Amino acid sequence: MSPALGWAAAAALVIGSAAAARLVLSTVTVRGGSMTPALLHGDVLLVLRHRRRARPGRIVVVQRPDRATGWHGPADPSGAAGWYVKRVVAAVGDPVPPWVAGAAADRPGRVPPGMLVLRGDHPRSEDSRQWGLCPADRMYGVVLLRLRTGGERAAA
């Protein structure tokens, strides 16, 4: 194989790998303080666009619930409604915490398939306390790591 052909093949491999990574990896910038103290406004996160890794303790990015219908309205994969960054507290089969919104008769004893219980780290976070169980299809992905610290953390 000629050197030019070798370089072309290597370049194609790099470009193909970058395109494939873009399909499964994304960056999200934290806006607001619902995950304080773990995350602060301006932090940049690397997100794996994958739903199967949502388990208790993981931080996830989910579609913001609609003010009128909560998470019960239609899903909007475009993200036009905005995103929430929250921690998974309970997943399929785990007990549903008593603080999850919904009438006791409507709330199952265990998290049903396709649902998650979410909570922000800040006490005034909007999460499953107000919106109830979150359908897993509203999840954009799982946070892998913080790539860059926001300005507020650096200044503190």
N, C-alpha and C positions, 0 to 999 in steps of 0.2 A: 504494500500500500504506500502511495506517495505521501510525503509529509503534509502537503496541502489537504489531501483527503483525510488524513488523520486529524488535523486541526478542525476541519469542517465537521467530522463525526463528533469530536469532543464538544464543539460549540453547540451542535444540535442536541447532544445529551444534556448539557448545562441548561439550555433554553427549555427543553422538555421537562427537566426536573423542576425548574423554577415555576413553570406553568402548572405542573401537578401539585406542587407545594401550595400554590395560591388557591387551589381548589379545596384544600383541607386545612390550611392555616390562614389566620387573619389577625389583624391588630385592632384593638378597641381601646379608646381613651376614656377613662373614668370621668364622668361629669356628675358632680354632687358628692355628698358625704355619707350616703347610706351604708357604705362598707367601712367607715372609719371605726377603728383605727387600723385595720388590716390594709385597706387601700384608701388613698386620698385623691381628691380632685386633681386631675391632670396625669395620673399614673397611666402608662401605656402598657397594655397587656397583650400577650401572645395567646391566641385562642385556637384550640383544635375544634374544628367544625364537625362535631361528632356527638351523638346523643347517648351512646351506650356507656359512656364513662361517668355519667351523672350518679354519683353515690354520696352518701352523707360525708360532710366535711369539704367536699369539692366546691370551688367557686365557679359559677356558670353565668352565661349571658343569655337572657331570655327576652322575648318580646314583651314590651310594656303592655300591661292590661289596659283595655279600653275603659274610660271613666264611667261609661254607662253600663256596659255588659261584663266588665272584668275580663277574665280569661275564657268566658263562655261564648264570646262572639267568634267570628271566623278568624282563622290564623292569617297573619300578614307577613309572609316570608321576606318581603321587600325591606322590612325594617322602618317603613315610613312612620309608624307609630312611636318609634324609639325603642331603646333597649334598657333593661335593668341588669345590673351586676349583683348577684345574690349568692348566698351560700346554701347548698343543699343540706337540709336538716334531716329529711326522711325520704326514702325512695321505696319502690315497690316492695310490699310485704312488711315494711317497718310500721310500728304503731304511729297513728296520727296524733301529734301533740294536742292537748286540750285547748291551746290558744289559737288553733287554726280556725279561720272564719267559716261560718256556716252553722246552721241549726244543728244541734246534737243529733237529731233524727236523720238529718241529711248527710252527716259526716260519718264515713265508714270508720271502723275500728283500726283498720290497717290501710296503708296507702295502696290503692288499686293499681293494676297495670296501666301504664301510660300516664301516670301522674307523679308529681313531685311536691314536696313541702319545702318552701324557700324562706329564707330569712336574711335580712341585712344585719351586719354587725352592729350598726348604730341603733340605739333604742327607738328612735323615731323613724326608722326605715319603713317604707311601704312594701309589704311582702305578703306572705300567706296569712298573716294576722288580719289583714284587711281584705284580701282577694281570694282566700281559700286555696285549694289545691291547684297547682299549675300543670296544665297538660304538657307532657314531654315534647309534643310537636311544636311547642312555642320556644323551645330551646335552640339557640343559635350555636352554642358550643361550650366547651369546658376550658377554663383558664389554665394554661400550662405554667406561665411565669410572668413576672413583671419585667418588661424590657427596659423601661425608663421610669424613673421616679418623677412625679409631678412637681411643679414649682412650689406648691405649698409645703410639701415634705422637706424639700431642700432648704426652704427659708426658715423652717422651724428649728 
